[in-house]
Amino acid sequence: MIKRLILIQFLILIIPGFLKAQEQAYTLEACINYAWENSTEISRASNSVGIQNAYLAQSKADREPNLFLNGSQTVSSTRSYENSDTDGSWNRSSNSNLSVSLNSEITLYNGAKLKNTIAQNKTKLAASETDIQTEKELISLNILSAYINALLVIENVKNSEAQLQSTEKQFELTEARKSAGIISTSDFLNIKSQYASDKAAFINAKNTLRIYYVALMQLMNMPINDSFTIQEPNIDALLKVASESDANLIYKIALGIQPTIKSAELNLESARMNTKIAQADALPQLSLGGSISTGYNSGLDQVNFSEQFSNQINPSIGLSLSVPIFQRKKIKTNVTIANIQTQNEELSLVDLKNDLRKYIEQACIDAQIASSNYLALQEQYDAENESYHLSNEMFTQGMINSVDFLTSKNNLVSAENELTQAKYNVLLQNKIIDYYLGNTILF
């Protein structure tokens, strides 16, 4: 009984802390790290690195001598005619032969094919490692976009709630004035209708937030969690940070750090190595080989097994030279194909650089447009907000009807929604610029 009470007290103490940890809001960094840890694409890229490591280790081992143990045993049966003084006859005799040998060979020269193969596999390994970074950055950008969209909807929910509370107060005031006979029925019904509409807008905003949370969790490969929330950064402080707008400068920086460009450059280097490897097949190949062998023949019945095996040891060593003379254009064809593949890799690199330049130019234009649009909408919101407060005071005093008041209110709501959208668009565009500059995609 005492143990049970201790266990219950322990659970009472630990469960609230556990639940609090479970409900802790996710930062952008936490979302990105979770997505990385659960990404099958990153796992596949890591597996590719493992494969390239194996290829590199194999190409290095090809420089070492090999060693083979060979053994064979044959049993033969022969029939021969034996002629004696009295009579001749056919007799069959059996013979057993055992041979064992150790053979080794090492390549001394093959037109630097081994050297270039090792260099090529190192390049392929570096490209595979770069591909992991490419996958991580792609995931980070997708998470960033979904995270900012969720932040936008969070603010929309707050705005809708504030609008609902404002309308609720106005509705209570209008209801009291209706009871006192100060306001017309039509004005009262208009405010009541607006109140119902704001309720629906608030519920819709909360449902939309849930949808965006689900979308973010799915990008992270996280099971749906009803308590999932995200941490809200200081947006106003982030918007005050100036963003680089010189597309040429950003492009020069991005060329040196973008993993897709690095990977394409490494693939081009690998293709050039492929040409050298193909050309090596036209050069002589020199190998050093050696062997040691022994055996036993049952036909030598006057010498026992151990004596034969120990005395018939035959070592040998030699050089082997292979000079290609004619291979039915095989080497020429391989070199031609390798050169064409190199040209294709060069074209791919040009395309990637052009695409990168276009993306950066577009990102700079989008950032400039988003910033100017945000400033314009800020002025519009300030004007609509001032107009609303005046209309609210005039409606309260009975100087304007509900239609004019609600028109002013809806204009403010529209301006607020547009301003919120523009604010988070500026944040997204600035973060995209940061990405091309190599800055961390975090708040």
ABEGO torsion letter per residue (X at the ends): XAAAAAAAAAAAAAAAAAAAAAABBBBAAAAAAAAAAABAAAAAAAAAAAAAAAAAAAAAAAABBBBBBBBBBBBBBBBBBBBBAABBBBBBBBBBBBBBBBBBBBBABAGGAAAAAAAAAAAAAAAAAAAAAAAAAAAAAAAAAAAAAAAAAAAAAAAAAAAAAAAAAAAAAAAAAAAAGABBAAAAAAAAAAAAAAAAAAAAAAAAAAAAAAAAAAAAGBBBBAABBBBBBBAAAAAABBBBABAAAAAAAAAAABAAAAAAAAAAAAAAAAAAAAAAAABBBBBBBBBBBBBBBAABAABBAAAAAAAABBBBBBBBBBBBABAGGAAAAAAAAAAAAAAAAAAAAAAAAAAAAAAAAAAAAAAAAAAAAAAAAAAAAAAAAAAAAAAAAAAAAGABBAAAAAAAAAAAAAAAAAAAAAAAAAAAAAAAAAAAAGBBBBX
